[in-house]
Amino acid sequence: MTFPRRKLFQIFVHFLSLAALVVFGVWALFNLYLYLHQERLLFYPVPLAEGARLVFPRPAEEHFIPVEGARLHALRFPAKNPRATVLFFHGNAGNLASWGSAMDPFVVRGYDAVIVDYRGFGKSGGRIESEAQLRDDAETVYQWVVARTPEDRVVLAGRSLGSGLAVYLASRHRPRRLLLQSAYVSMLDVKRRIYPYVPGFVLRYPLRTDRWIGAVSCPVDLIHGRGDELIPYASSERLLPLIRTEKRLFPVEAGHDDLGDGPGYEAALDAVLGPATPVGK
């Protein structure tokens, strides 16, 4: 016995419909998981016990900055007769034990350096739950710094994830300068490259550097590795025309994680902050 062609066609269409429903269901469940648990994909904190001892070549002061429902762990590296204070927001992984050494280039140039761990990183309490919370915490840290240093002597700086937070703060305040390292156009832009099949509304941390940077009134300097595969060098190039004030882009022959070791990094900092002097040593 044979099936008529019409019957075979109906079975084929029914099979395709079921397959499409299964594929759509898997896609929807994947997107739901990303929406609910994306912090696991975006942030890679390394916790530390509050009593853990951090050792650096230079003296560092430990501070705990109160935020809603938690305290953020901060380090201040003092320079002798400081020119200004650099407030630095780091990337999406590690903690101050691994990031503290990145403050040395600022201190040797005569700048106090303040760096803070996000919620759940290092000795900081709580956990990151939303972009609004992340921005509010950054605002609290900024107010903590300007309560101790005149705003016109504050240099806002951020690398990778932290670059967006630095831009956000600079768009709302009037620091002396904004220094961006491995800056992204937005997290939406990063998502489009890494997860092109995920719709934009799933991302709860868009971090729209491209929308904030036009409101920055202080000079803006960007340092970016030409070999950066995570946040391409072109990202900083795309930000340049959006900046309405004095701006410079310094290319470094480096990737993403080794930016500070790349040829040209120290020269870029010399151009932005001035050369190392005995004042900072």
C-alpha positions in Angstrom: 0.0 0.0 0.0 1.3 3.5 -0.9 0.5 6.9 0.5 -0.8 9.5 -2.0 1.5 12.4 -2.6 -0.9 14.8 -0.9 -0.7 12.7 2.3 3.1 12.5 2.1 3.2 16.3 1.7 1.0 16.9 4.8 3.2 14.6 6.9 6.3 16.4 5.7 4.8 19.8 6.5 3.7 18.5 9.9 7.2 17.2 10.6 8.8 20.6 9.6 6.3 22.4 11.8 7.2 20.2 14.8 11.0 20.7 14.1 10.5 24.5 13.9 8.7 24.5 17.2 11.4 22.5 18.8 14.1 24.8 17.5 12.2 27.9 18.6 11.6 26.4 22.0 15.3 25.6 22.5 16.2 29.2 21.3 13.6 30.7 23.6 14.8 28.7 26.6 18.4 29.6 25.8 17.5 33.3 25.6 15.5 33.0 28.9 18.5 31.5 30.6 20.8 34.3 29.3 18.3 36.9 30.5 18.0 35.5 34.0 21.7 34.4 34.5 23.7 36.7 32.3 25.8 37.9 35.3 27.5 34.5 35.1 28.6 35.2 31.5 29.5 38.9 32.0 31.3 38.9 35.4 34.0 36.7 36.7 34.6 37.7 40.3 37.3 36.2 42.5 36.1 36.6 46.1 38.5 37.2 49.0 38.1 36.9 52.8 37.8 40.3 54.4 40.9 39.5 56.5 43.0 38.5 53.5 46.3 40.4 53.3 47.1 42.2 50.0 50.8 42.8 49.3 52.0 45.4 46.8 55.4 46.9 46.1 54.0 50.3 47.1 52.0 51.3 50.2 48.3 51.0 49.8 45.4 52.1 52.1 42.4 49.9 52.4 38.9 51.4 52.5 35.4 50.1 52.5 32.8 52.4 50.8 29.2 51.9 51.9 26.7 51.4 49.1 23.0 50.2 49.3 23.0 46.8 50.9 26.8 46.2 50.8 30.3 47.7 51.1 32.8 48.0 48.3 36.5 47.4 48.9 38.8 50.1 47.6 42.5 50.7 47.6 44.2 54.1 47.5 47.8 54.2 46.4 49.2 57.6 47.6 51.9 59.5 45.7 54.1 62.1 47.2 52.8 65.6 46.5 50.2 64.3 44.1 49.3 66.2 40.9 45.8 64.7 41.0 43.9 61.5 41.7 43.1 58.8 39.2 39.9 56.9 40.0 40.1 53.6 38.1 37.4 51.1 37.2 38.8 47.7 36.3 37.6 44.9 34.0 35.1 42.1 34.5 37.3 39.5 36.2 39.7 39.1 39.1 39.9 41.4 42.1 42.1 44.1 43.6 44.8 41.6 44.4 45.4 41.2 40.6 44.5 44.7 39.5 46.4 46.7 42.2 49.6 46.5 40.2 48.0 48.3 37.3 48.0 51.5 39.5 51.8 51.7 39.6 52.1 53.6 36.3 49.8 56.3 37.7 51.7 56.6 41.1 55.1 56.9 39.4 53.7 59.8 37.4 52.8 61.6 40.6 49.1 60.7 40.9 47.2 59.2 43.8 45.4 56.1 42.5 42.1 54.8 43.8 40.7 51.5 42.5 37.5 49.7 43.7 36.1 46.1 43.4 32.6 45.7 42.2 30.0 43.8 44.3 31.1 40.2 44.8 34.7 40.8 43.7 37.5 40.4 46.3 36.4 41.7 49.7 33.4 43.6 48.3 30.0 42.4 49.6 26.8 41.6 47.8 26.5 40.7 44.1 25.8 42.6 40.9 22.1 42.5 40.0 21.5 45.2 37.4 23.2 47.9 35.3 21.4 50.6 37.3 22.9 49.2 40.5 26.4 49.1 38.9 26.1 52.7 37.8 24.7 53.8 41.2 27.7 52.1 42.9 30.1 53.9 40.6 28.4 57.2 41.4 28.8 56.5 45.2 32.5 55.8 44.7 33.0 59.0 42.7 31.3 61.0 45.4 33.6 59.3 48.0 36.6 60.4 46.0 35.5 64.0 45.3 34.7 64.4 49.1 38.5 64.0 49.5 39.9 65.5 46.3 38.6 68.6 44.4 36.8 67.4 41.3 39.1 69.4 39.0 41.9 67.2 40.2 40.2 63.9 39.5 41.1 61.8 36.4 38.5 59.2 35.6 39.9 56.0 34.1 38.5 52.6 33.2 39.6 49.5 31.3 37.4 47.2 29.4 34.1 46.8 31.4 35.2 49.8 33.6 35.6 52.1 30.6 31.8 52.4 30.2 31.3 53.3 33.9 34.1 55.9 33.6 32.3 57.4 30.6 29.0 57.4 32.4 30.4 59.3 35.3 32.3 61.8 33.1 29.0 62.5 31.3 27.4 63.5 34.6 30.3 65.4 36.2 33.3 67.6 35.4 36.5 65.7 36.1 39.8 66.9 34.9 40.2 64.2 32.3 38.8 60.9 31.1 41.2 58.0 30.2 39.7 55.0 28.5 41.6 51.7 27.9 40.2 49.0 25.7 36.9 50.9 25.4 33.7 49.4 23.9 31.0 51.2 21.9 28.4 49.4 24.0 27.8 45.9 25.5 25.2 45.6 22.8 27.9 45.9 20.2 30.0 43.3 22.0 27.0 41.0 22.1 26.4 41.3 18.4 29.8 40.0 17.7 29.9 37.2 20.2 26.2 36.2 20.3 24.8 37.5 17.0 21.7 35.2 17.2 20.7 36.6 20.6 18.2 39.5 20.4 19.2 42.8 21.9 16.4 43.0 24.5 17.8 40.0 26.3 20.9 42.0 27.4 20.2 43.7 30.7 23.6 45.4 30.7 23.7 47.4 27.5 26.2 50.0 29.0 25.8 52.5 26.1 29.1 54.2 26.0 28.1 55.5 22.6 25.2 57.4 24.1 27.0 58.9 27.1 30.3 59.9 25.6 28.9 62.9 23.6 28.0 64.6 26.9 31.6 64.4 28.3 33.0 67.9 28.6 36.6 67.1 29.7 39.5 66.0 27.4 39.2 62.3 26.5 42.2 60.0 25.8 41.8 56.4 24.5 44.4 53.7 24.6 43.7 50.5 22.7 45.6 47.4 21.7 45.7 46.9 17.9 45.6 43.1 18.5 42.6 43.1 20.9 40.3 40.3 19.8 37.7 40.7 22.6 37.1 44.5 22.1 38.6 45.4 18.7 40.7 48.4 18.2 38.0 49.7 15.8 35.7 50.2 18.8 37.8 53.1 20.0 38.0 54.4 16.4 34.2 54.4 16.3 33.9 56.3 19.6 36.2 59.2 18.4 33.7 61.0 16.2 31.1 60.8 19.0 33.4 62.8 21.3 32.7 66.6 21.3 35.7 67.8 23.2 39.5 67.4 22.9 40.3 63.8 22.1 43.3 61.5 21.3 43.6 57.8 20.4 46.9 56.0 21.2 47.4 52.6 19.5 49.4 50.0 21.4 50.9 46.8 19.9 49.1 44.5 22.4 46.0 42.5 22.8 43.3 42.7 25.5 44.8 41.3 28.6 48.4 42.4 28.0 47.6 46.1 27.1 49.8 47.4 30.0 52.8 45.4 28.7 52.5 46.4 25.1 55.0 48.7 23.4 53.6 52.2 23.4 51.5 51.9 26.6 54.0 53.8 28.8 54.5 56.4 26.1 50.8 56.9 25.8 50.6 57.5 29.6 53.5 60.0 29.3 51.5 61.9 26.8 48.3 61.9 28.8 49.6 62.3 32.4 53.2 63.3 32.0 56.4 61.3 32.5 57.4 59.5 35.6 59.1 61.9 38.0 60.8 61.6 41.4 57.6 63.2 42.8 55.7 60.0 42.1 58.5 57.6 43.3 
